[in-house]
């Protein structure tokens, strides 16, 4: 249950959550890229870094969109982002598998 002081903060919490998620992807991209750049070669192992960057940008853009939707009523029905959250979840799985293959190989 939310207190009266929490009323209207859903959009801010949503924006912060999507921002944190995109920052995590950017961190992943930076670490993967730094690992490959230290070898002084451009290889296919940079693909996971590029994928992480693309996912980070898409997540940030969707987060901004979602925050705008929640700020300017009426609230959507259904309220939950039913397609974006599973898509983001699966993109995390795909990125983890591709990153693992790149790091092992």
N, C-alpha and C positions, 0 to 999 in steps of 0.2 A: 504494500500500500504506500502510495506517495503522500508526502506531506504537502501542505499548501505552498511551501517554499520551493518544491520541486516541480510545480506545474509549469509546463512549457519548456522544460529542459531536455525533452526527448530528442529534439533535433541536434542539440549540442552534443549529447552523449553519443548519438549515432554518428555524427561527423567525426568525433574523436576516435571512435572504434574503427571506422574505415580508414582514418589517417594512420593509426597505429599499425593496421594491417598492411597498408601500402609501404610504410617505412620498413617493416620487416622484410618485405620483398626487395626493397631497394638495398637493404643491408645484405641480403642473400646475393643479389646481383653484384654488389661491390666486392664481396669476399670471393665469389667465383671468378670474377674478372681479374682481381689482384693475383690470385693463384696462377692463372694462365699467363698473365702479362709478365710475371716474374720469370717465366721460362723464355722470354724474349722471342716467342713465336706466336703467330695467330693460327689457332687450330679450331677444329670443330668443337673443342671443349668450351669455347666461348658461347656456344648455343644456349646452354642453361642460363648463363648470365643475361643474355639478350631476352630469353623467355621470361626470366624473373623481372626484368625491367619493363617489358610489355605488360605483364600482369600487374606490376606496381602502378603503372600509369592508368590502366583500365580501372583498377580498384580505387585509385584516388578520384578519377573522374566520376565513377558511379557513386562514390561517397559524397561528393559535392552535390550531385543530382539528388540523391536521397535526402540529404540535409535540407535542400531547398524545398523538396516536396513536403517534408514534415513541418517546415517553418510556415509555409503558406497554405493554410487550410483550404478546403476541408481535408481531413486525413484520408489517405487512400484506404480502400477496402479490397482485399485484406491489408492489414497494416504491415505484416511481415513481408520482407523481400523474398518471395518464394522461389524465384528463379536465380537471383544473383547469389544467394548464400550457397546453395548446392554447387553452382558453377564455380564459385571461388574455392569451395572445398575440394572439388575435383581438380582444379588447377594446382592446388597445393600438392595433391597426391602425384600428379603428373610431373610437376617440377621436382619433387623429392626423388622420384624414380630416375628422371633424366640426370639430375645432379649426382645421384649415387653412381650411375653408370659412368658419367664423365669423371668422377673422382677416382673410381676404381681403375678405369681404363687408361 
